[in-house]
C-alpha cells in the first residue's frame, strides 16, 4: 500500500498522477490500521512501515545523486535513502500510535474516528513539510492535480486537498472495517459520481488575464557528471548558453539553475558583460541561473541565484534562493563528516530572503524560484501580500540532472502544476534535462521539450493578475490555520467523548 501511495504521485510508466490509486492505497492502510486491534504499539509500527515504504519509494532517485554523481559508496547511498524515509516516517508512526491510544475502535463511531485520523495525518504532513528544513515532496494531495479535488487548490492549497483525500480514504477504510464491504461500495460509487461531475465542470477562475509574453526556455542537457568539469561540461555550457541567450527569439529568455556554472569572477573575461550588453541594447530580457558571491557579507560565501538583464536597467536584477536543499546546498550541523564522503560542488550556499521582489518586464511581474522552491506554496505566497505587486508569472529554473532520467522529473512537474493551480498563475520551467515546460494557470502543460535532449522551447504564456482565496490568506497567515485545525480537532473530539462517558 505504501509503494502504491508513492506511485500515485507519478506512476512509473508515464509519470502521471493517479488520484484513485492514492485514495485506494490509503484506504487499504486505514483498514489495516483498524483491523490491527487496540494496541498503540502495533498502530505505530503499521504507520511507520506504510510511511517508510511510501517515502522510500518516492525518494528512491536520491540514490542516483548520492552514488552516481556524489560518489558515495552504493551500500551507504542505499542506507541513506532508506534512513531518510524511515526517519520521516516517524511522524506518521507517532500519529498512528496516538490515534490507536486515544480512539480505540470499539469506543468511537467509525465515521468520527475517520475525521480524527484525517486531522492527525494532516498534522504529520505539516510536520514533515516544515520541521528541520521540511521535505513535503510526495504529499498525497499532489496525486489530485488532475483529480476531482483540484477545485480545492485555489481555495485552500495542497494541504487541504491532502486532508480531504485522507478523510475520504479513512471513511472507506473504516467503513469496511466497521460494517463490511457495503458501506465502502457506497463511498466508492459516490466518489466516482462526484469525480465524473467535477471533471465535466470548469474550475472557477479567481484571476484575470494580464496580457501575454513570448518566452524562450533553454535546456542545455549538460551531463551532471560533466557539468562542473573544467575540460568538458563548463566550456560546453558557457558556449551553448551564450549563443542561445543571444539568438533565442522570445521576449524573455530563461536559462536553468546554474546554467552558468561559475562565479562571475571565474568566468572568461568579458563573458557576462557581452550577454548583459546584448540585452541592454535590444528588445529582450533574460533570467539566468548562476552562482553569485553572497550579499550577506559572509567570508567567501555564495548563493544559488538568478540574474536578470533587460533594456533600461542600471543594474542587473538578482534573486537568491531561499529554501536550500540539505546536504546538496547546505550542510546541517554535525553532518560535515557525511558530506566529506561525497563530491558535490557548490555545496554550502547562503540563503536569500522570503518574498523577494519580482522581475518586471513588458507588463509582467516574473517571480523566480529555484529547483524545489516550488514545493513550498506558503513561501511563494508571501509575494501576494500586496496584490498590486503580486507576480503574474512564476519562473522555475532547475537542474534535476542530479537524479538522472528518473521519476523525479515527473514528480517535480506535478509540484509546479499544483502551484499554478493554487495561485492561478502560469509556471514556466527552464531546466537542464527536463521537464522544460509551459504550464498555464489551470495547471495544464501546454508545451514541453523532450527530456534528456538539448533544445529551446518557445511559446506564448498568459500572465494573470488578482489573488486566489488561497493566495490571500496564506500570504497573511501562512500555514497556521492548518496547524490549528490539525491540533484542535482531535482535542475537541477527545473532550466531547470524555464528557459523554
ZINORPE-V76957 format. One record per run of one state. SS is the DSSP state (a for helix, b for strand, c for the rest). FROM is the first residue (numbers start at 0). TO is the last residue. Records with the same first field share a line. If there is no record, write none. Layout:
BEGIN
SS->FROM-TO / FROM-TO
END
This chain:
BEGIN
c->0-0 / 9-17 / 35-38 / 59-60 / 69-72 / 102-108 / 130-138 / 144-148 / 179-179 / 199-206 / 219-231 / 247-250 / 260-262 / 266-269 / 281-283 / 293-300 / 309-315 / 320-324 / 326-328 / 330-334 / 339-348 / 350-357 / 361-362 / 375-375 / 384-385 / 389-391 / 398-398 / 403-405 / 423-424 / 431-435 / 439-443 / 448-453 / 465-467 / 477-478 / 500-500
a->1-8 / 18-34 / 39-58 / 61-68 / 73-101 / 109-129 / 139-143 / 149-178 / 180-198 / 232-246 / 263-265 / 270-280 / 335-338 / 370-374 / 376-383 / 386-388 / 399-402 / 406-422 / 468-476 / 479-499
b->207-218 / 251-259 / 284-292 / 301-308 / 316-319 / 325-325 / 329-329 / 349-349 / 358-360 / 363-369 / 392-397 / 425-430 / 436-438 / 444-447 / 454-464
END
